[in-house]
Amino acid sequence: MARLLILDEDNFFINSVNFFFANEGYSIETSQDGKVGMDLIEKNNFDVIICNTQLRHKSGYEVARAIKQIDSKKNIPIIMVSPANNIVSLNSNDEVLYDAYLQKPINFITLKEKIQELASRKLQASH
């Protein structure tokens, strides 16, 4: 099963996603902090990263930009998530930083399908 990293300030979201995907057999790490998230990314191998646009100490875009600059990590798929009340201005520079975008509230079945799609695409690209 895929190994996920969830970076999100919302503790309820982290706990909900963690509960759902742990029951599906996924291995999960979490953080509410962009700097801590980067440490986890540098020390571990993840199949997919779910990253909120808003994090402590580093925005989701800063985290995604940093990941794309690390050769050994730049192919990890990133699902960018934003709060429901957040008006996201998607510019073309930001779009190259992530592989999918979802706005809260998120349907976990849709999220699971997206994770499976991106994880299998990553696996195919590495062979």
N, C-alpha and C positions, 0 to 999 in steps of 0.2 A: 504494500500500500504506500501511497505517497507520503512524503514528509513535508509538513506545512509549517510556515512561520506566519503568525498573525500579529500584525502591528496595528494597534488601534488604541486610542485614548479611552474609548467607551468600555468599561469593565463588563457591563451587561452583554455587549456584543461579543467580547472575547469569550466570556463564559458560555454563552449560547453556542457560538461556533465550535468552541472546544468540545462541549458536551456532544453536539451532533456528530462531529467528525471523529471523535474518539470512539463513539459507538459504531462508527462505520469502519473502524480499524486503522485510521490514520494516526501517524505519529505527529505530535503538535508541540511547538514552542510558541510562547507569546511574550509580548512586551508592549507597554504603553509609551515607550520612550524611543525616539528615533536613534539616539546615540547607542543605547543598549541594543537596539535592533541591529545596527551595523556591526557591533561586536559579535552578536550571534551569527550573523551572515558570514563574517570573516572566519569564524571558528567552526562552522558546521556546513553541511551540504543539505540544501532544501530543494524539493522538487517544484514547489510553488510558494510564492510569497503573497499574502493578502495584506495590503497596506492602505491605511486610511490617509487621506490627504492631510489631515490634521493630527500631528503627534507632538509630544513634548520634545524640546531641544532640537528637533530637525523635522521639517515638513515631510510628508510622504514623497513629494517631488524631489526633495533633496536626497532622501534615502534612495529613491529609484535612480537618480542621476549618479550617485556614488556607486551603486551596484553595477551600472552599465560601464563604469570606468575600471572595474576589476576584471581582468581577462578570464580568470577562472570562474567568475560568478555572473558575467554579463548575459549568459543565456538562460538564467533562471527566470521563468515566466512570473510576471508581476500582475496581480489583479488589484487595480486601484479602486478604493471605496471612498465615497464621500457621504457625509451626513445628509439626511433628507432635506433639511432646511438650508443647506449650503448651495449657493448659486456658484457653480464651478465654471470658470472661464477656461475652456479647453482651447489652448492654442497649439499649433502644429509642433512647436518645440517640445511641449509636454507629452504629446501623443506618442512620440518615439520612445518614451521612457517606460511605458507599460504595455501589456498585451491584451488587457481587457479592463473595462470600466463598469462598475455597478454602483447605483445609488441606493442608500438605505431607505426603507426597510428592504432587506435582501431575502429572497426566497432561497432557502438552503438547498433545495433540489436543483435550482438553476445554478447556484454556486458550485455544487458538487459536479454537475455536468461540465461547467467551465473548467474546473480544476482537472477533471479527467481528460478533457480535450487538450489543455495546455501541457499537462504532464506527459501525455502520450506523444505530443508534438516534440517536446524536449527530448524524450527518449529516442524517437526516430532520428532527430537531428544529430544525436551523439553517436549513432551507429554508422 
